[in-house]
């Protein structure tokens, strides 16, 4: 379906982040996407469906949850794709600030030339 990897970070303008920061960013993207897709799908579920689906989540049964989604919400992959595109657009817009902030935190980034006395 899609890959959360270095290629995605390069596409988003975050390819210059240090490896540890890349991993944090990928984890953040995954968690944010998971939350947004869950919210979007939950809006479409009846209370009974929500209860049924939550049982898979509470049991950490990812395979069961996916099978349940495929059966009850065959369009869920499109919801994931749509939410990913929205998230990517938001991140692209913020990428320069994210990179700059990260580099400053790590002691890198632009430095001022020493002033002449």
N, CA, C and O of each residue as an XYZ file, in Angstrom:
468
protein
N       0.842     -1.186      0.000
C       0.000      0.000      0.000
C       0.885      1.247      0.000
O       0.883      1.994     -0.978
N       1.635      1.486      1.067
C       2.564      2.604      1.120
C       3.697      2.217      2.051
O       3.565      1.318      2.882
N       4.798      2.907      1.897
C       5.973      2.615      2.714
C       6.325      3.838      3.555
O       6.454      4.952      3.047
N       6.475      3.597      4.853
C       6.987      4.647      5.723
C       8.481      4.396      5.845
O       8.929      3.604      6.674
N       9.245      5.085      5.004
C      10.680      4.834      4.966
C      11.431      6.100      4.575
O      10.858      7.186      4.496
N      12.723      5.932      4.334
C      13.587      7.055      3.989
C      13.123      7.759      2.713
O      13.242      8.979      2.601
N      12.597      6.996      1.753
C      12.108      7.608      0.513
C      10.971      8.582      0.800
O      10.903      9.657      0.205
N      10.082      8.205      1.710
C       8.981      9.095      2.077
C       9.535     10.371      2.715
O       9.086     11.474      2.401
N      10.505     10.214      3.605
C      11.080     11.400      4.253
C      11.739     12.319      3.238
O      11.619     13.540      3.339
N      12.438     11.745      2.255
C      13.045     12.577      1.203
C      11.954     13.307      0.422
O      12.087     14.492      0.118
N      10.885     12.597      0.104
C       9.765     13.204     -0.631
C       9.174     14.378      0.147
O       8.722     15.364     -0.436
N       9.185     14.254      1.465
C       8.591     15.287      2.312
C       9.552     16.430      2.628
O       9.169     17.409      3.268
N      10.811     16.302      2.174
C      11.790     17.345      2.456
C      12.525     17.138      3.763
O      13.141     18.065      4.291
N      12.460     15.901      4.298
C      13.100     15.607      5.578
C      14.257     14.621      5.436
O      14.672     13.998      6.413
N      14.766     14.485      4.235
C      15.833     13.524      3.976
C      17.153     13.851      4.644
O      18.016     12.983      4.769
N      17.321     15.097      5.076
C      18.593     15.491      5.692
C      18.606     15.297      7.202
O      19.621     15.556      7.848
N      17.502     14.848      7.768
C      17.481     14.615      9.214
C      18.459     13.510      9.587
O      18.682     12.588      8.803
N      19.046     13.597     10.784
C      19.907     12.507     11.254
C      19.088     11.217     11.428
O      17.877     11.283     11.640
N      19.734     10.056     11.342
C      19.006      8.779     11.411
C      18.065      8.639     12.610
O      16.936      8.177     12.450
N      18.502      9.023     13.786
C      17.639      8.891     14.969
C      16.393      9.759     14.834
O      15.300      9.352     15.228
N      16.560     10.953     14.277
C      15.422     11.850     14.084
C      14.492     11.330     12.987
O      13.275     11.501     13.062
N      15.075     10.696     11.974
C      14.248     10.094     10.925
C      13.350      9.024     11.531
O      12.162      8.954     11.215
N      13.912      8.194     12.397
C      13.121      7.140     13.030
C      12.001      7.721     13.877
O      10.880      7.214     13.868
N      12.310      8.792     14.614
C      11.276      9.453     15.412
C      10.182     10.019     14.517
O       8.997      9.911     14.833
N      10.579     10.619     13.404
C       9.605     11.212     12.494
C       8.722     10.144     11.870
O       7.509     10.329     11.762
N       9.314      9.025     11.457
C       8.526      7.935     10.877
C       7.532      7.391     11.900
O       6.383      7.108     11.562
N       7.969      7.244     13.145
C       7.062      6.764     14.203
C       5.927      7.768     14.408
O       4.772      7.379     14.581
N       6.256      9.045     14.389
C       5.246     10.093     14.559
C       4.237     10.071     13.403
O       3.031     10.195     13.620
N       4.735      9.915     12.192
C       3.852      9.856     11.021
C       2.912      8.659     11.146
O       1.710      8.779     10.907
N       3.462      7.505     11.521
C       2.642      6.298     11.652
C       1.560      6.486     12.711
O       0.392      6.174     12.474
N       1.948      6.993     13.871
C       0.981      7.184     14.959
C      -0.099      8.193     14.574
O      -1.279      7.986     14.858
N       0.306      9.276     13.933
C      -0.647     10.300     13.525
C      -1.612      9.748     12.477
O      -2.818      9.987     12.540
N      -1.069      9.017     11.525
C      -1.899      8.424     10.483
C      -2.886      7.422     11.086
O      -4.069      7.418     10.745
N      -2.390      6.587     11.974
C      -3.238      5.587     12.624
C      -4.386      6.267     13.381
O      -5.533      5.826     13.306
N      -4.073      7.326     14.098
C      -5.088      8.058     14.855
C      -6.119      8.695     13.925
O      -7.322      8.592     14.165
N      -5.652      9.348     12.873
C      -6.573     10.029     11.951
C      -7.467      9.038     11.203
O      -8.661      9.282     11.030
N      -6.889      7.930     10.767
C      -7.691      6.920     10.059
C      -8.715      6.336     11.028
O      -9.879      6.145     10.677
N      -8.274      6.060     12.234
C      -9.195      5.521     13.239
C     -10.354      6.459     13.500
O     -11.501      6.022     13.599
N     -10.062      7.749     13.613
C     -11.115      8.732     13.860
C     -12.079      8.801     12.674
O     -13.297      8.853     12.848
N     -11.516      8.800     11.479
C     -12.336      8.898     10.266
C     -13.271      7.690     10.156
O     -14.458      7.836      9.866
N     -12.719      6.498     10.391
C     -13.532      5.287     10.307
C     -14.553      5.222     11.447
O     -15.683      4.774     11.253
N     -14.147      5.669     12.624
C     -15.052      5.639     13.775
C     -16.292      6.511     13.525
O     -17.389      6.201     13.990
N     -16.093      7.607     12.783
C     -17.222      8.480     12.447
C     -18.287      7.733     11.647
O     -19.467      8.079     11.697
N     -17.862      6.707     10.909
C     -18.774      5.974     10.031
C     -19.352      4.715     10.694
O     -20.233      4.065     10.131
N     -18.857      4.376     11.886
C     -19.267      3.133     12.543
C     -20.465      3.342     13.460
O     -20.645      4.401     14.061
N     -21.274      2.297     13.544
C     -22.339      2.282     14.548
C     -21.683      1.981     15.900
O     -20.517      1.590     15.952
N     -22.427      2.162     16.980
C     -21.884      1.853     18.307
C     -21.500      0.379     18.399
O     -20.476      0.034     18.990
N     -22.320     -0.486     17.814
C     -22.030     -1.918     17.846
C     -20.741     -2.230     17.086
O     -19.926     -3.034     17.539
N     -20.562     -1.594     15.937
C     -19.338     -1.805     15.159
C     -18.116     -1.293     15.915
O     -17.059     -1.923     15.908
N     -18.274     -0.149     16.562
C     -17.164      0.397     17.352
C     -16.747     -0.580     18.441
O     -15.559     -0.838     18.635
N     -17.735     -1.123     19.151
C     -17.445     -2.086     20.221
C     -16.733     -3.312     19.664
O     -15.768     -3.805     20.248
N     -17.224     -3.792     18.530
C     -16.647     -4.976     17.892
C     -15.187     -4.711     17.484
O     -14.300     -5.526     17.741
N     -14.966     -3.585     16.861
C     -13.627     -3.242     16.394
C     -12.671     -3.018     17.570
O     -11.515     -3.439     17.523
N     -13.156     -2.355     18.622
C     -12.321     -2.076     19.788
C     -11.818     -3.351     20.458
O     -10.743     -3.360     21.058
N     -12.598     -4.426     20.354
C     -12.151     -5.697     20.936
C     -10.860     -6.170     20.270
O      -9.967     -6.689     20.940
N     -10.761     -5.991     18.956
C      -9.527     -6.366     18.253
C      -8.358     -5.479     18.703
O      -7.244     -5.957     18.917
N      -8.638     -4.193     18.837
C      -7.599     -3.243     19.232
C      -7.124     -3.544     20.648
O      -5.922     -3.597     20.909
N      -8.080     -3.741     21.568
C      -7.727     -4.024     22.963
C      -6.921     -5.307     23.096
O      -6.080     -5.426     23.987
N      -7.177     -6.276     22.204
C      -6.467     -7.556     22.237
C      -5.155     -7.511     21.447
O      -4.456     -8.517     21.329
N      -4.831     -6.330     20.907
C      -3.636     -6.189     20.043
C      -3.651     -7.187     18.892
O      -2.612     -7.714     18.496
N      -4.840     -7.436     18.364
C      -5.021     -8.368     17.249
C      -5.079     -7.572     15.949
O      -6.154     -7.319     15.404
N      -3.898     -7.185     15.463
C      -3.833     -6.351     14.259
C      -4.402     -7.083     13.047
O      -5.104     -6.490     12.228
N      -4.096     -8.379     12.939
C      -4.610     -9.169     11.819
C      -6.126     -9.254     11.834
O      -6.775     -9.114     10.797
N      -6.683     -9.482     13.006
C      -8.142     -9.538     13.145
C      -8.784     -8.205     12.847
O      -9.846     -8.138     12.227
N      -8.128     -7.131     13.297
C      -8.659     -5.784     13.048
C      -8.667     -5.484     11.555
O      -9.636     -4.930     11.037
N      -7.587     -5.850     10.860
C      -7.526     -5.604      9.412
C      -8.580     -6.413      8.670
O      -9.238     -5.904      7.762
N      -8.737     -7.670      9.057
C      -9.749     -8.524      8.412
C     -11.148     -7.948      8.653
O     -11.985     -7.929      7.751
N     -11.388     -7.483      9.873
C     -12.672     -6.896     10.208
C     -12.914     -5.650      9.354
O     -14.013     -5.451      8.836
N     -11.877     -4.807      9.210
C     -12.014     -3.604      8.389
C     -12.302     -3.960      6.935
O     -13.168     -3.352      6.306
N     -11.579     -4.942      6.399
C     -11.791     -5.345      5.004
C     -13.221     -5.816      4.785
O     -13.802     -5.577      3.726
N     -13.785     -6.481      5.775
C     -15.146     -6.993      5.666
C     -16.187     -5.891      5.825
O     -17.140     -5.813      5.050
N     -16.000     -5.040      6.834
C     -17.018     -4.053      7.183
C     -16.824     -2.685      6.519
O     -17.779     -1.926      6.350
N     -15.582     -2.384      6.148
C     -15.278     -1.102      5.502
C     -14.308     -1.342      4.349
O     -13.121     -1.033      4.451
N     -14.825     -1.896      3.251
C     -13.935     -2.218      2.130
C     -13.197     -1.005      1.565
O     -12.213     -1.169      0.843
N     -13.649      0.195      1.877
C     -12.985      1.410      1.388
C     -11.928      1.918      2.359
O     -11.403      3.015      2.167
N     -11.601      1.147      3.399
C     -10.688      1.675      4.408
C      -9.310      2.001      3.831
O      -8.642      2.916      4.314
N      -8.877      1.262      2.802
C      -7.573      1.557      2.197
C      -7.581      2.928      1.536
O      -6.566      3.624      1.525
N      -8.720      3.310      0.990
C      -8.832      4.649      0.393
C      -8.800      5.712      1.481
O      -8.229      6.785      1.285
N      -9.410      5.422      2.623
C      -9.371      6.356      3.755
C      -7.921      6.549      4.203
O      -7.492      7.672      4.470
N      -7.169      5.445      4.284
C      -5.753      5.520      4.658
C      -4.999      6.376      3.637
O      -4.237      7.267      4.015
N      -5.207      6.112      2.366
C      -4.508      6.858      1.304
C      -4.847      8.348      1.370
O      -3.965      9.197      1.240
N      -6.131      8.659      1.573
C      -6.550     10.066      1.640
C      -5.923     10.779      2.834
O      -5.430     11.902      2.716
N      -5.949     10.113      3.978
C      -5.391     10.725      5.190
C      -3.873     10.867      5.080
O      -3.301     11.842      5.568
N      -3.223      9.897      4.439
C      -1.774      9.985      4.248
C      -1.425     11.179      3.366
O      -0.469     11.901      3.649
N      -2.191     11.389      2.307
C      -1.926     12.536      1.424
C      -2.094     13.856      2.162
O      -1.300     14.777      1.972
N      -3.120     13.955      3.002
C      -3.329     15.182      3.787
C      -2.152     15.399      4.740
O      -1.637     16.510      4.866
N      -1.740     14.328      5.404
C      -0.634     14.416      6.354
C       0.663     14.793      5.652
O       1.429     15.618      6.150
N       0.907     14.186      4.490
C       2.108     14.509      3.722
C       2.130     15.991      3.341
O       3.176     16.634      3.424
N       1.002     16.526      2.930
C       0.934     17.945      2.550
C       1.263     18.829      3.755
O       1.976     19.824      3.618
N       0.750     18.474      4.922
C       1.021     19.246      6.134
C       2.514     19.195      6.483
O       3.114     20.211      6.834
N       3.098     18.007      6.380
C       4.506     17.849      6.734
C       5.402     18.586      5.740
O       6.366     19.240      6.139
N       5.087     18.483      4.448
C       5.885     19.194      3.434
C       5.931     20.681      3.736
O       6.973     21.322      3.601
N       4.792     21.224      4.144
C       4.704     22.647      4.448
C       5.601     23.005      5.641
O       6.183     24.089      5.688
N       5.703     22.088      6.594
C       6.474     22.343      7.814
C       7.917     21.842      7.747
O       8.705     22.117      8.651
N       8.270     21.114      6.691
C       9.581     20.463      6.606
C      10.763     21.397      6.858
O      11.642     21.050      7.648
N      10.822     22.564      6.219
C      11.983     23.431      6.465
C      12.125     23.796      7.944
O      13.235     23.804      8.476
N      11.020     24.093      8.600
C      11.066     24.455     10.019
C      11.464     23.253     10.876
O      12.192     23.404     11.857
N      10.987     22.062     10.510
C      11.336     20.842     11.250
C      12.837     20.588     11.152
O      13.492     20.319     12.159
N      13.376     20.673      9.949
C      14.810     20.429      9.742
C      15.632     21.468     10.493
O      16.598     21.125     11.174
N      15.251     22.736     10.371
C      15.995     23.807     11.036
C      15.981     23.622     12.546
O      17.018     23.743     13.199
N      14.819     23.332     13.099
C      14.686     23.144     14.538
C      15.520     21.959     15.014
O      16.185     22.037     16.047
N      15.484     20.871     14.266
C      16.243     19.681     14.638
C      17.739     19.961     14.609
O      18.468     19.558     15.516
N      18.189     20.640     13.585
C      19.612     20.934     13.466
C      20.081     21.861     14.583
O      21.188     21.701     15.096
N      19.250     22.825     14.962
C      19.612     23.722     16.061
C      19.720     22.934     17.367
O      20.655     23.131     18.143
N      18.753     22.037     17.603
C      18.767     21.221     18.819
C      20.026     20.365     18.892
O      20.540     20.098     19.978
N      20.516     19.938     17.737
C      21.671     19.052     17.705
C      22.985     19.825     17.623
O      24.057     19.231     17.517
N      22.893     21.145     17.671
C      24.099     21.956     17.650
C      24.634     22.228     16.261
O      25.731     22.764     16.104
N      23.864     21.861     15.258
C      24.294     22.109     13.877
C      23.581     23.312     13.329
O      23.201     24.220     14.068
N      23.405     23.314     12.054
C      22.657     24.391     11.418
C      23.524     25.600     11.169
O      24.741     25.556     11.353
N      22.895     26.677     10.750
C      23.654     27.871     10.402
C      24.351     28.463     11.623
O      23.767     28.540     12.704
N      25.566     28.869     11.446
C      26.304     29.499     12.531
C      26.688     30.900     12.092
O      26.865     31.169     10.904
N      26.813     31.768     13.045
C      27.204     33.149     12.728
C      28.720     33.223     12.663
O      29.432     32.561     13.418
N      29.184     34.037     11.753
C      30.630     34.260     11.668
C      31.060     35.102     12.859
O      30.321     35.990     13.283
N      32.231     34.840     13.400
C      32.688     35.664     14.535
C      32.831     37.119     14.115
O      33.251     37.421     12.998
N      32.478     38.004     15.019
C      32.548     39.443     14.704
C      33.964     39.937     14.891
O      34.673     39.530     15.811
N      34.354     40.816     14.002
C      35.694     41.394     14.094
C      35.737     42.388     15.247
O      34.771     43.112     15.489
N      36.853     42.418     15.950
C      36.984     43.324     17.108
C      37.437     44.692     16.666
O      37.602     45.586     17.497
